[in-house]
């Protein structure tokens, strides 16, 4: 059986929004994040963010935010620009 790209996209959208609704079924009103380590999956998951009220991000970004604070990226870039990264010459 061959499924068209449009049909497959529709099925994914239904599954994604249904999963988000199931997480909120008990009255949870906070943000729902879907985490991945795959760049391709992140791009695909982000397509359904608006429909499902979720947000997709990388696992390591969420860990950095939780462990290092909300300004982790800005602080990292400042430290890197100030010589905080070793240079390896091959």
TIVO-2410 file (N, C-alpha, C; in nm, 3 decimals):
# residues 90
REC num residu      c1      c2      c3 atome chaine
REC   1      X   0.085  -0.118   0.000     N      A
REC   1      X   0.000   0.000   0.000    CA      A
REC   1      X   0.090   0.124   0.000     C      A
REC   2      X   0.058   0.218  -0.083     N      A
REC   2      X   0.135   0.341  -0.096    CA      A
REC   2      X   0.056   0.455  -0.031     C      A
REC   3      X   0.123   0.529   0.055     N      A
REC   3      X   0.061   0.643   0.121    CA      A
REC   3      X   0.122   0.770   0.064     C      A
REC   4      X   0.037   0.862   0.023     N      A
REC   4      X   0.087   0.987  -0.033    CA      A
REC   4      X   0.154   1.071   0.075     C      A
REC   5      X   0.239   1.162   0.033     N      A
REC   5      X   0.309   1.250   0.126    CA      A
REC   5      X   0.211   1.335   0.205     C      A
REC   6      X   0.104   1.380   0.141     N      A
REC   6      X   0.003   1.461   0.209    CA      A
REC   6      X  -0.069   1.382   0.317     C      A
REC   7      X  -0.101   1.259   0.286     N      A
REC   7      X  -0.169   1.171   0.382    CA      A
REC   7      X  -0.077   1.141   0.500     C      A
REC   8      X   0.049   1.114   0.471     N      A
REC   8      X   0.146   1.085   0.577    CA      A
REC   8      X   0.165   1.208   0.667     C      A
REC   9      X   0.172   1.326   0.608     N      A
REC   9      X   0.184   1.449   0.684    CA      A
REC   9      X   0.062   1.469   0.773     C      A
REC  10      X  -0.055   1.441   0.720     N      A
REC  10      X  -0.179   1.454   0.798    CA      A
REC  10      X  -0.178   1.357   0.917     C      A
REC  11      X  -0.136   1.233   0.893     N      A
REC  11      X  -0.132   1.133   1.000    CA      A
REC  11      X  -0.034   1.175   1.110     C      A
REC  12      X   0.081   1.228   1.071     N      A
REC  12      X   0.179   1.274   1.170    CA      A
REC  12      X   0.124   1.390   1.251     C      A
REC  13      X   0.056   1.482   1.184     N      A
REC  13      X  -0.001   1.599   1.252    CA      A
REC  13      X  -0.106   1.554   1.354     C      A
REC  14      X  -0.190   1.460   1.317     N      A
REC  14      X  -0.294   1.409   1.408    CA      A
REC  14      X  -0.229   1.341   1.528     C      A
REC  15      X  -0.127   1.260   1.505     N      A
REC  15      X  -0.059   1.190   1.613    CA      A
REC  15      X   0.011   1.289   1.707     C      A
REC  16      X   0.073   1.390   1.649     N      A
REC  16      X   0.146   1.490   1.728    CA      A
REC  16      X   0.050   1.572   1.814     C      A
REC  17      X  -0.056   1.623   1.756     N      A
REC  17      X  -0.150   1.703   1.833    CA      A
REC  17      X  -0.226   1.617   1.934     C      A
REC  18      X  -0.256   1.493   1.899     N      A
REC  18      X  -0.324   1.402   1.993    CA      A
REC  18      X  -0.237   1.372   2.113     C      A
REC  19      X  -0.107   1.354   2.091     N      A
REC  19      X  -0.016   1.329   2.202    CA      A
REC  19      X  -0.008   1.449   2.296     C      A
REC  20      X  -0.004   1.567   2.240     N      A
REC  20      X   0.000   1.689   2.322    CA      A
REC  20      X  -0.129   1.705   2.401     C      A
REC  21      X  -0.243   1.673   2.340     N      A
REC  21      X  -0.371   1.682   2.412    CA      A
REC  21      X  -0.376   1.581   2.525     C      A
REC  22      X  -0.322   1.461   2.503     N      A
REC  22      X  -0.320   1.358   2.607    CA      A
REC  22      X  -0.236   1.403   2.726     C      A
REC  23      X  -0.126   1.473   2.702     N      A
REC  23      X  -0.044   1.523   2.811    CA      A
REC  23      X  -0.115   1.631   2.892     C      A
REC  24      X  -0.206   1.702   2.827     N      A
REC  24      X  -0.279   1.809   2.895    CA      A
REC  24      X  -0.414   1.763   2.949     C      A
REC  25      X  -0.449   1.636   2.932     N      A
REC  25      X  -0.581   1.586   2.970    CA      A
REC  25      X  -0.611   1.599   3.119     C      A
REC  26      X  -0.508   1.600   3.202     N      A
REC  26      X  -0.530   1.611   3.347    CA      A
REC  26      X  -0.534   1.755   3.395     C      A
REC  27      X  -0.538   1.850   3.302     N      A
REC  27      X  -0.545   1.991   3.338    CA      A
REC  27      X  -0.412   2.062   3.336     C      A
REC  28      X  -0.305   1.993   3.299     N      A
REC  28      X  -0.174   2.055   3.292    CA      A
REC  28      X  -0.178   2.169   3.192     C      A
REC  29      X  -0.136   2.288   3.235     N      A
REC  29      X  -0.143   2.405   3.148    CA      A
REC  29      X  -0.006   2.460   3.112     C      A
REC  30      X   0.101   2.394   3.157     N      A
REC  30      X   0.236   2.441   3.129    CA      A
REC  30      X   0.279   2.409   2.988     C      A
REC  31      X   0.399   2.451   2.953     N      A
REC  31      X   0.450   2.425   2.818    CA      A
REC  31      X   0.484   2.276   2.800     C      A
REC  32      X   0.459   2.227   2.681     N      A
REC  32      X   0.495   2.090   2.645    CA      A
REC  32      X   0.608   2.098   2.544     C      A
REC  33      X   0.722   2.039   2.579     N      A
REC  33      X   0.838   2.039   2.491    CA      A
REC  33      X   0.865   1.899   2.441     C      A
REC  34      X   0.900   1.889   2.317     N      A
REC  34      X   0.941   1.763   2.258    CA      A
REC  34      X   1.090   1.774   2.231     C      A
REC  35      X   1.168   1.686   2.291     N      A
REC  35      X   1.312   1.693   2.282    CA      A
REC  35      X   1.368   1.583   2.193     C      A
REC  36      X   1.471   1.617   2.119     N      A
REC  36      X   1.537   1.522   2.030    CA      A
REC  36      X   1.685   1.556   2.020     C      A
REC  37      X   1.761   1.462   1.969     N      A
REC  37      X   1.903   1.489   1.943    CA      A
REC  37      X   1.931   1.487   1.793     C      A
REC  38      X   1.829   1.465   1.714     N      A
REC  38      X   1.843   1.451   1.569    CA      A
REC  38      X   1.802   1.580   1.497     C      A
REC  39      X   1.893   1.640   1.419     N      A
REC  39      X   1.858   1.764   1.347    CA      A
REC  39      X   1.740   1.746   1.252     C      A
REC  40      X   1.733   1.635   1.184     N      A
REC  40      X   1.623   1.611   1.092    CA      A
REC  40      X   1.491   1.598   1.166     C      A
REC  41      X   1.492   1.528   1.279     N      A
REC  41      X   1.371   1.513   1.359    CA      A
REC  41      X   1.326   1.647   1.415     C      A
REC  42      X   1.421   1.729   1.459     N      A
REC  42      X   1.387   1.861   1.512    CA      A
REC  42      X   1.314   1.944   1.407     C      A
REC  43      X   1.364   1.939   1.287     N      A
REC  43      X   1.300   2.014   1.178    CA      A
REC  43      X   1.159   1.961   1.154     C      A
REC  44      X   1.142   1.830   1.153     N      A
REC  44      X   1.010   1.771   1.131    CA      A
REC  44      X   0.914   1.800   1.245     C      A
REC  45      X   0.963   1.789   1.368     N      A
REC  45      X   0.877   1.813   1.485    CA      A
REC  45      X   0.834   1.959   1.493     C      A
REC  46      X   0.922   2.049   1.456     N      A
REC  46      X   0.891   2.192   1.463    CA      A
REC  46      X   0.776   2.230   1.370     C      A
REC  47      X   0.751   2.151   1.268     N      A
REC  47      X   0.641   2.180   1.176    CA      A
REC  47      X   0.505   2.179   1.245     C      A
REC  48      X   0.494   2.101   1.352     N      A
REC  48      X   0.365   2.083   1.418    CA      A
REC  48      X   0.352   2.165   1.546     C      A
REC  49      X   0.450   2.249   1.576     N      A
REC  49      X   0.447   2.329   1.699    CA      A
REC  49      X   0.322   2.415   1.710     C      A
REC  50      X   0.288   2.486   1.605     N      A
REC  50      X   0.174   2.577   1.610    CA      A
REC  50      X   0.042   2.502   1.626     C      A
REC  51      X   0.027   2.390   1.557     N      A
REC  51      X  -0.098   2.314   1.564    CA      A
REC  51      X  -0.119   2.249   1.700     C      A
REC  52      X  -0.011   2.204   1.762     N      A
REC  52      X  -0.024   2.127   1.886    CA      A
REC  52      X   0.006   2.209   2.011     C      A
REC  53      X   0.057   2.330   1.995     N      A
REC  53      X   0.092   2.412   2.111    CA      A
REC  53      X   0.214   2.359   2.185     C      A
REC  54      X   0.303   2.294   2.112     N      A
REC  54      X   0.425   2.241   2.171    CA      A
REC  54      X   0.544   2.318   2.115     C      A
REC  55      X   0.662   2.287   2.167     N      A
REC  55      X   0.784   2.340   2.109    CA      A
REC  55      X   0.886   2.227   2.104     C      A
REC  56      X   0.963   2.223   1.998     N      A
REC  56      X   1.065   2.120   1.981    CA      A
REC  56      X   1.202   2.183   1.999     C      A
REC  57      X   1.293   2.109   2.062     N      A
REC  57      X   1.428   2.159   2.083    CA      A
REC  57      X   1.521   2.041   2.103     C      A
REC  58      X   1.650   2.072   2.105     N      A
REC  58      X   1.750   1.968   2.129    CA      A
REC  58      X   1.759   1.936   2.278     C      A
REC  59      X   1.786   1.811   2.309     N      A
REC  59      X   1.800   1.767   2.448    CA      A
REC  59      X   1.912   1.845   2.516     C      A
REC  60      X   2.027   1.860   2.448     N      A
REC  60      X   2.141   1.927   2.511    CA      A
REC  60      X   2.113   2.075   2.537     C      A
REC  61      X   2.033   2.138   2.454     N      A
REC  61      X   1.997   2.278   2.477    CA      A
REC  61      X   1.911   2.289   2.602     C      A
REC  62      X   1.818   2.199   2.619     N      A
REC  62      X   1.733   2.200   2.738    CA      A
REC  62      X   1.815   2.170   2.863     C      A
REC  63      X   1.909   2.079   2.853     N      A
REC  63      X   1.996   2.049   2.967    CA      A
REC  63      X   2.082   2.170   3.004     C      A
REC  64      X   2.138   2.236   2.903     N      A
REC  64      X   2.220   2.355   2.928    CA      A
REC  64      X   2.137   2.464   2.994     C      A
REC  65      X   2.017   2.482   2.947     N      A
REC  65      X   1.927   2.584   3.005    CA      A
REC  65      X   1.896   2.551   3.150     C      A
REC  66      X   1.871   2.423   3.179     N      A
REC  66      X   1.836   2.382   3.316    CA      A
REC  66      X   1.957   2.389   3.409     C      A
REC  67      X   2.074   2.352   3.360     N      A
REC  67      X   2.194   2.346   3.445    CA      A
REC  67      X   2.268   2.479   3.454     C      A
REC  68      X   2.269   2.556   3.345     N      A
REC  68      X   2.350   2.677   3.339    CA      A
REC  68      X   2.270   2.806   3.340     C      A
REC  69      X   2.139   2.795   3.332     N      A
REC  69      X   2.053   2.914   3.336    CA      A
REC  69      X   2.009   2.959   3.198     C      A
REC  70      X   1.914   3.050   3.194     N      A
REC  70      X   1.855   3.092   3.067    CA      A
REC  70      X   1.952   3.168   2.976     C      A
REC  71      X   2.057   3.226   3.031     N      A
REC  71      X   2.155   3.301   2.951    CA      A
REC  71      X   2.277   3.217   2.916     C      A
REC  72      X   2.264   3.086   2.917     N      A
REC  72      X   2.379   2.998   2.897    CA      A
REC  72      X   2.449   3.023   2.764     C      A
REC  73      X   2.374   3.046   2.658     N      A
REC  73      X   2.437   3.062   2.527    CA      A
REC  73      X   2.512   3.194   2.518     C      A
REC  74      X   2.452   3.301   2.568     N      A
REC  74      X   2.519   3.431   2.567    CA      A
REC  74      X   2.648   3.425   2.649     C      A
REC  75      X   2.642   3.361   2.766     N      A
REC  75      X   2.760   3.347   2.851    CA      A
REC  75      X   2.868   3.263   2.785     C      A
REC  76      X   2.826   3.157   2.716     N      A
REC  76      X   2.922   3.071   2.647    CA      A
REC  76      X   2.994   3.148   2.536     C      A
REC  77      X   2.919   3.223   2.457     N      A
REC  77      X   2.978   3.300   2.347    CA      A
REC  77      X   3.074   3.405   2.401     C      A
REC  78      X   3.037   3.471   2.509     N      A
REC  78      X   3.126   3.570   2.570    CA      A
REC  78      X   3.255   3.504   2.618     C      A
REC  79      X   3.245   3.389   2.684     N      A
REC  79      X   3.364   3.318   2.732    CA      A
REC  79      X   3.450   3.271   2.616     C      A
REC  80      X   3.387   3.224   2.510     N      A
REC  80      X   3.461   3.177   2.393    CA      A
REC  80      X   3.535   3.294   2.326     C      A
REC  81      X   3.469   3.408   2.314     N      A
REC  81      X   3.531   3.524   2.252    CA      A
REC  81      X   3.644   3.583   2.337     C      A
REC  82      X   3.639   3.555   2.467     N      A
REC  82      X   3.743   3.605   2.557    CA      A
REC  82      X   3.860   3.507   2.570     C      A
REC  83      X   3.868   3.413   2.479     N      A
REC  83      X   3.981   3.318   2.482    CA      A
REC  83      X   3.951   3.192   2.561     C      A
REC  84      X   3.826   3.164   2.584     N      A
REC  84      X   3.788   3.048   2.666    CA      A
REC  84      X   3.788   2.916   2.592     C      A
REC  85      X   3.827   2.915   2.467     N      A
REC  85      X   3.832   2.790   2.391    CA      A
REC  85      X   3.974   2.770   2.343     C      A
REC  86      X   4.024   2.649   2.365     N      A
REC  86      X   4.159   2.618   2.315    CA      A
REC  86      X   4.155   2.608   2.164     C      A
REC  87      X   4.264   2.642   2.106     N      A
REC  87      X   4.276   2.628   1.960    CA      A
REC  87      X   4.367   2.510   1.932     C      A
REC  88      X   4.319   2.423   1.848     N      A
REC  88      X   4.396   2.304   1.814    CA      A
REC  88      X   4.440   2.320   1.669     C      A
REC  89      X   4.569   2.317   1.647     N      A
REC  89      X   4.623   2.328   1.512    CA      A
REC  89      X   4.669   2.191   1.467     C      A
REC  90      X   4.626   2.151   1.352     N      A
REC  90      X   4.666   2.021   1.297    CA      A
REC  90      X   4.767   2.038   1.189     C      A
***
